[in-house]
Amino acid sequence: MNANREENIRRRAHQIWEDEGRPEGKDAEHWERAAREIGANDDTKSDSALAGAAEGAKTEQVAEGLKSGKGRR
């Protein structure tokens, strides 16, 4: 696990612990919940990055078509 992701999970788990009134014995549960949340955020970011890359490629194709005259009627 990369250090930045682990730190994000640690911080989120701590926040969950505080939000729940600092209960004892729930550290593993809080860690797992935080890891799922952070993982979901990572997946969303990855999906957005892929969508952005695909849109960028499409824009480049349209621009190339216009430059070459293929986009004219």
C-alpha positions in Angstrom: 0.0 0.0 0.0 1.5 3.4 -0.9 2.2 5.7 2.0 -0.1 8.5 0.9 -3.1 6.1 0.6 -2.3 4.6 4.0 -2.1 8.0 5.5 -5.5 9.0 4.0 -7.0 5.8 5.4 -5.5 6.5 8.8 -6.9 10.0 8.9 -10.4 8.8 7.7 -10.5 6.0 10.2 -9.6 8.4 13.0 -12.4 10.8 11.8 -14.9 7.8 11.8 -13.7 6.9 15.3 -14.3 10.5 16.6 -17.6 10.8 14.8 -18.8 7.6 16.5 -17.9 9.0 20.0 -14.4 7.3 20.3 -15.6 3.8 21.0 -13.1 1.2 22.1 -12.4 -2.0 20.2 -13.7 -0.8 16.8 -10.4 0.2 15.2 -10.4 -2.7 12.7 -13.9 -1.9 11.6 -13.1 1.8 11.3 -9.9 1.0 9.3 -11.9 -1.3 6.9 -14.6 1.3 6.4 -12.1 4.0 5.7 -10.2 1.7 3.3 -13.4 1.0 1.4 -14.3 4.7 1.2 -10.8 5.7 0.1 -10.8 2.9 -2.5 -14.2 4.1 -3.8 -12.7 7.6 -4.1 -9.7 6.2 -6.0 -12.0 4.3 -8.4 -14.0 7.4 -9.0 -10.9 9.4 -9.7 -9.6 6.7 -12.1 -12.9 6.6 -14.0 -12.8 10.4 -14.3 -9.3 10.3 -15.5 -10.1 7.7 -18.1 -13.1 9.6 -19.3 -11.1 12.8 -19.5 -8.4 11.1 -21.6 -11.0 9.6 -23.9 -12.6 13.0 -24.4 -9.2 14.6 -25.0 -8.4 12.0 -27.7 -11.8 12.6 -29.4 -11.2 16.3 -29.4 -7.8 15.8 -31.0 -9.4 13.6 -33.7 -12.0 16.3 -34.5 -9.3 19.0 -34.6 -7.2 16.9 -37.0 -10.2 16.3 -39.2 -11.0 20.0 -39.4 -7.3 20.8 -40.2 -7.3 18.3 -43.0 -10.6 19.5 -44.5 -12.5 16.3 -43.6 -14.8 18.2 -41.3 -16.0 20.5 -44.0 -19.3 19.9 -45.9 
